[in-house]
Amino acid sequence: MNGGVLRPELFIGKIGVTCIFLISGLSLQLSELADAVTHFKLNSLVQLAIFGAWPALVGVPLTRILRSFLPGLLPPSILDGLLILSCLPTTVNMCILLTSASGGNVASALSNAVISNVLGIFATPALLLRFFGENIELPFGNMILKLCNKVLLPVAVGQALRTTPAKELYTQNSKKFKRLQDLILLGIVWNAFCNAFTRGLGLELKHGIALLTILPIMHISSLAALFGMFKSKFLGFTRGEAVAGTFCASQKTLAFGLPLINTIFEGNPNLAAYCAPILFIHPLQLIIGSLCVPGFTRYIENGEENK
């Protein structure tokens, strides 16, 4: 838990995550990154799912159904929080870590995570303006700087290390580096789980139980639907790209989500309720995603065997 003797917020949350992106940069060829960034069809579908399908096909219908048919299940403020959740960009770290652990296309996951969080600085406030009619002002410069420091800088350092003997060291010990990434991911999952359930969110027990029922169903359903779409032969994506697209398009960011929500709705008495869904779904995404990794790994390995 953050603030403990072992300081996981530093050793896992900062140093560990930096190591993940450093290793990702070291393992990726520049040509792979260039191909991923210019893969217009995959990138467009992922971003359309994040900022189009999620609000239109999940957020709005779900909240309307709950308001109409189960009005006592969740208070209006938490329903608004579910709608806000549907408007957020994808995760900064998690979709890349899970794609890497599955053997998917890390370059595609990395490019879509960056594209989504840059677009989210503008797209999320626009969507919330549409739904809530708030006058929104955001520190765009600070958010872009945070994204650069957290993701792009360690990846760039990893790319630079490919011109040194570190590239050969990675090549000879790639399995050990992969195991290190898996251990860091396990630490992130455990820390997020502990934080979510020891701090508490100020919700009534029945509302917490309702969220813990709705959110896993929502996330698993989105994973299944998106995977079915991205693996379609009609779209022609590789299996690694299908896995990357599935993880990127199915997840919602806590790292940028909370600052966005706190800035947009600063002073709003329902602020805690608006934040509750993203705080609940963060560890759930990690846990469910980790459980999906073996299946996605087999899916990619089977594709390689059939070549």
DABELLIN-V968547 format. One record per residue. N is the residue number from 0. RES is the residue in three letters. SS is DSSP state (A for helix, B for strand, O for the rest). BURIAL is I if it has 24 or more other ideal C-beta (glycine too) atoms within 12 Angstrom, else O. D_FIRST is the distance of its C-alpha to the first C-alpha in Angstrom with 1 decimal. Layout:
n={N & N}
res={RES & RES}
ss={SS & SS}
burial={BURIAL & BURIAL}
d_first={D_FIRST & D_FIRST}
//
This chain:
n={0 & 1 & 2 & 3 & 4 & 5 & 6 & 7 & 8 & 9 & 10 & 11 & 12 & 13 & 14 & 15 & 16 & 17 & 18 & 19 & 20 & 21 & 22 & 23 & 24 & 25 & 26 & 27 & 28 & 29 & 30 & 31 & 32 & 33 & 34 & 35 & 36 & 37 & 38 & 39 & 40 & 41 & 42 & 43 & 44 & 45 & 46 & 47 & 48 & 49 & 50 & 51 & 52 & 53 & 54 & 55 & 56 & 57 & 58 & 59 & 60 & 61 & 62 & 63 & 64 & 65 & 66 & 67 & 68 & 69 & 70 & 71 & 72 & 73 & 74 & 75 & 76 & 77 & 78 & 79 & 80 & 81 & 82 & 83 & 84 & 85 & 86 & 87 & 88 & 89 & 90 & 91 & 92 & 93 & 94 & 95 & 96 & 97 & 98 & 99 & 100 & 101 & 102 & 103 & 104 & 105 & 106 & 107 & 108 & 109 & 110 & 111 & 112 & 113 & 114 & 115 & 116 & 117 & 118 & 119 & 120 & 121 & 122 & 123 & 124 & 125 & 126 & 127 & 128 & 129 & 130 & 131 & 132 & 133 & 134 & 135 & 136 & 137 & 138 & 139 & 140 & 141 & 142 & 143 & 144 & 145 & 146 & 147 & 148 & 149 & 150 & 151 & 152 & 153 & 154 & 155 & 156 & 157 & 158 & 159 & 160 & 161 & 162 & 163 & 164 & 165 & 166 & 167 & 168 & 169 & 170 & 171 & 172 & 173 & 174 & 175 & 176 & 177 & 178 & 179 & 180 & 181 & 182 & 183 & 184 & 185 & 186 & 187 & 188 & 189 & 190 & 191 & 192 & 193 & 194 & 195 & 196 & 197 & 198 & 199 & 200 & 201 & 202 & 203 & 204 & 205 & 206 & 207 & 208 & 209 & 210 & 211 & 212 & 213 & 214 & 215 & 216 & 217 & 218 & 219 & 220 & 221 & 222 & 223 & 224 & 225 & 226 & 227 & 228 & 229 & 230 & 231 & 232 & 233 & 234 & 235 & 236 & 237 & 238 & 239 & 240 & 241 & 242 & 243 & 244 & 245 & 246 & 247 & 248 & 249 & 250 & 251 & 252 & 253 & 254 & 255 & 256 & 257 & 258 & 259 & 260 & 261 & 262 & 263 & 264 & 265 & 266 & 267 & 268 & 269 & 270 & 271 & 272 & 273 & 274 & 275 & 276 & 277 & 278 & 279 & 280 & 281 & 282 & 283 & 284 & 285 & 286 & 287 & 288 & 289 & 290 & 291 & 292 & 293 & 294 & 295 & 296 & 297 & 298 & 299 & 300 & 301 & 302 & 303 & 304 & 305 & 306}
res={MET & ASN & GLY & GLY & VAL & LEU & ARG & PRO & GLU & LEU & PHE & ILE & GLY & LYS & ILE & GLY & VAL & THR & CYS & ILE & PHE & LEU & ILE & SER & GLY & LEU & SER & LEU & GLN & LEU & SER & GLU & LEU & ALA & ASP & ALA & VAL & THR & HIS & PHE & LYS & LEU & ASN & SER & LEU & VAL & GLN & LEU & ALA & ILE & PHE & GLY & ALA & TRP & PRO & ALA & LEU & VAL & GLY & VAL & PRO & LEU & THR & ARG & ILE & LEU & ARG & SER & PHE & LEU & PRO & GLY & LEU & LEU & PRO & PRO & SER & ILE & LEU & ASP & GLY & LEU & LEU & ILE & LEU & SER & CYS & LEU & PRO & THR & THR & VAL & ASN & MET & CYS & ILE & LEU & LEU & THR & SER & ALA & SER & GLY & GLY & ASN & VAL & ALA & SER & ALA & LEU & SER & ASN & ALA & VAL & ILE & SER & ASN & VAL & LEU & GLY & ILE & PHE & ALA & THR & PRO & ALA & LEU & LEU & LEU & ARG & PHE & PHE & GLY & GLU & ASN & ILE & GLU & LEU & PRO & PHE & GLY & ASN & MET & ILE & LEU & LYS & LEU & CYS & ASN & LYS & VAL & LEU & LEU & PRO & VAL & ALA & VAL & GLY & GLN & ALA & LEU & ARG & THR & THR & PRO & ALA & LYS & GLU & LEU & TYR & THR & GLN & ASN & SER & LYS & LYS & PHE & LYS & ARG & LEU & GLN & ASP & LEU & ILE & LEU & LEU & GLY & ILE & VAL & TRP & ASN & ALA & PHE & CYS & ASN & ALA & PHE & THR & ARG & GLY & LEU & GLY & LEU & GLU & LEU & LYS & HIS & GLY & ILE & ALA & LEU & LEU & THR & ILE & LEU & PRO & ILE & MET & HIS & ILE & SER & SER & LEU & ALA & ALA & LEU & PHE & GLY & MET & PHE & LYS & SER & LYS & PHE & LEU & GLY & PHE & THR & ARG & GLY & GLU & ALA & VAL & ALA & GLY & THR & PHE & CYS & ALA & SER & GLN & LYS & THR & LEU & ALA & PHE & GLY & LEU & PRO & LEU & ILE & ASN & THR & ILE & PHE & GLU & GLY & ASN & PRO & ASN & LEU & ALA & ALA & TYR & CYS & ALA & PRO & ILE & LEU & PHE & ILE & HIS & PRO & LEU & GLN & LEU & ILE & ILE & GLY & SER & LEU & CYS & VAL & PRO & GLY & PHE & THR & ARG & TYR & ILE & GLU & ASN & GLY & GLU & GLU & ASN & LYS}
ss={O & O & O & O & O & O & O & A & A & A & A & A & A & A & A & A & A & A & A & A & A & A & A & A & A & A & A & O & O & A & A & A & A & A & A & A & A & O & O & A & A & A & A & A & A & A & A & A & A & A & A & A & A & A & A & A & A & A & A & A & A & A & A & A & A & A & A & A & A & O & O & O & O & O & O & A & A & A & A & A & A & A & A & A & A & A & O & O & O & O & O & O & O & A & A & A & A & A & A & A & A & A & O & O & O & A & A & A & A & A & A & A & A & A & A & A & A & A & A & A & A & A & A & A & A & A & A & A & A & A & A & A & O & O & O & O & O & O & O & A & A & A & A & A & A & A & A & A & A & A & A & A & A & A & A & A & A & A & A & A & A & O & O & O & O & A & A & A & A & A & A & A & O & A & A & A & A & A & A & A & A & A & A & A & A & A & A & A & A & A & A & A & A & A & A & A & A & A & A & O & O & O & O & O & A & A & A & A & A & A & A & A & A & A & A & A & A & A & A & A & A & A & A & A & A & A & A & A & A & A & O & O & O & O & O & O & O & O & A & A & A & A & A & A & A & A & A & A & A & A & O & O & O & O & O & O & A & A & A & A & A & A & A & A & O & O & O & O & O & O & A & A & A & A & A & A & A & A & A & A & A & A & A & A & A & A & A & A & A & A & A & A & A & A & A & A & A & A & A & A & A & A & A & A & A & O & O}
burial={O & O & O & O & O & O & O & I & O & O & O & I & I & O & O & I & I & I & I & I & I & I & I & I & I & I & I & I & O & O & O & I & I & O & O & I & O & O & I & O & O & I & I & O & I & I & I & I & I & I & I & O & I & I & I & O & O & I & I & I & O & I & I & O & O & I & O & O & O & O & O & O & I & I & I & O & I & I & I & I & I & I & I & I & I & I & I & I & I & I & I & I & I & I & I & I & I & I & I & I & I & I & I & I & I & I & I & I & I & I & I & I & I & I & I & I & I & I & I & I & I & O & I & I & I & O & I & I & O & O & I & I & O & I & O & I & O & I & O & O & O & O & I & O & O & O & I & O & O & I & I & I & O & I & I & O & O & I & I & O & O & I & O & O & O & O & I & O & O & I & O & O & O & O & O & O & I & I & O & I & I & I & O & I & I & I & I & I & I & I & I & I & I & O & I & I & O & O & O & O & I & O & I & O & O & O & I & I & O & I & I & I & O & I & I & O & O & I & I & I & O & I & I & O & O & I & I & O & I & I & I & O & O & O & O & O & I & I & I & I & I & I & I & I & I & I & I & I & I & I & I & I & I & I & I & I & I & I & I & I & I & O & I & I & I & O & O & O & O & O & I & I & I & I & I & I & I & I & I & I & I & I & I & I & I & I & I & I & I & I & O & I & I & O & I & I & I & O & I & I & O & O & O & O & O & O & O}
d_first={0.0 & 3.8 & 6.4 & 5.9 & 9.1 & 8.7 & 7.9 & 6.6 & 7.8 & 11.0 & 11.6 & 10.5 & 10.8 & 14.0 & 15.6 & 14.8 & 16.0 & 19.0 & 19.9 & 20.1 & 22.5 & 24.3 & 25.1 & 26.0 & 28.5 & 29.8 & 30.5 & 32.2 & 35.8 & 36.9 & 39.3 & 36.6 & 34.7 & 38.0 & 39.0 & 35.7 & 35.9 & 39.5 & 39.0 & 40.1 & 40.3 & 36.8 & 35.1 & 37.2 & 36.4 & 32.6 & 32.7 & 35.1 & 32.9 & 29.9 & 31.9 & 34.8 & 34.2 & 30.8 & 32.1 & 35.6 & 35.1 & 31.7 & 30.6 & 34.1 & 35.4 & 32.3 & 32.1 & 35.9 & 36.0 & 33.4 & 35.2 & 38.6 & 38.1 & 34.9 & 35.0 & 33.1 & 30.2 & 28.1 & 29.0 & 30.6 & 27.7 & 25.3 & 28.1 & 28.4 & 24.7 & 25.5 & 28.5 & 26.4 & 24.0 & 27.1 & 28.1 & 25.1 & 25.4 & 23.7 & 20.4 & 20.5 & 18.6 & 18.2 & 21.9 & 22.8 & 20.4 & 21.5 & 25.1 & 25.0 & 23.5 & 26.4 & 29.0 & 29.8 & 31.3 & 28.5 & 30.9 & 31.5 & 27.8 & 27.2 & 30.3 & 29.5 & 25.9 & 27.5 & 30.5 & 28.5 & 26.2 & 29.3 & 31.3 & 28.5 & 28.9 & 32.4 & 32.4 & 29.6 & 31.1 & 34.5 & 33.4 & 31.8 & 35.0 & 36.9 & 35.0 & 34.3 & 36.9 & 34.7 & 35.8 & 33.1 & 32.6 & 29.9 & 29.1 & 30.1 & 30.3 & 26.8 & 25.4 & 27.6 & 26.7 & 23.0 & 23.9 & 26.2 & 23.7 & 20.9 & 23.2 & 26.8 & 26.7 & 24.9 & 27.1 & 30.1 & 29.3 & 29.0 & 32.3 & 33.9 & 32.8 & 34.9 & 38.0 & 37.0 & 36.9 & 33.3 & 34.6 & 36.4 & 33.5 & 31.4 & 34.4 & 34.8 & 31.2 & 30.1 & 28.8 & 26.5 & 25.2 & 24.7 & 22.8 & 20.5 & 19.8 & 19.1 & 16.6 & 14.7 & 15.0 & 13.6 & 10.5 & 10.2 & 11.0 & 8.5 & 5.4 & 7.6 & 8.5 & 5.5 & 5.3 & 9.0 & 9.7 & 8.1 & 9.2 & 12.5 & 15.2 & 18.1 & 20.1 & 22.5 & 21.7 & 24.6 & 23.6 & 20.1 & 21.9 & 24.4 & 21.9 & 20.3 & 23.9 & 25.2 & 22.5 & 22.4 & 26.2 & 26.5 & 24.4 & 26.1 & 29.4 & 28.9 & 28.0 & 31.1 & 33.4 & 32.3 & 32.6 & 36.0 & 37.1 & 35.9 & 37.3 & 40.6 & 43.6 & 45.0 & 42.4 & 42.8 & 39.3 & 38.3 & 35.8 & 33.3 & 33.9 & 33.6 & 30.1 & 29.0 & 30.6 & 29.1 & 25.5 & 26.2 & 28.1 & 25.9 & 22.6 & 21.5 & 19.4 & 16.4 & 16.6 & 20.1 & 20.3 & 18.4 & 20.4 & 23.5 & 23.2 & 22.3 & 25.3 & 27.7 & 27.1 & 26.4 & 27.8 & 28.1 & 27.4 & 26.0 & 23.3 & 20.3 & 22.2 & 22.9 & 19.3 & 18.3 & 19.7 & 18.0 & 14.5 & 15.4 & 17.2 & 14.6 & 12.7 & 16.2 & 17.8 & 15.7 & 16.3 & 19.9 & 20.6 & 19.4 & 21.7 & 24.5 & 24.4 & 26.7 & 29.2 & 29.3 & 29.7 & 32.7 & 34.1 & 34.2 & 35.5 & 38.2 & 39.3 & 39.7 & 41.7 & 44.0 & 45.0}
//
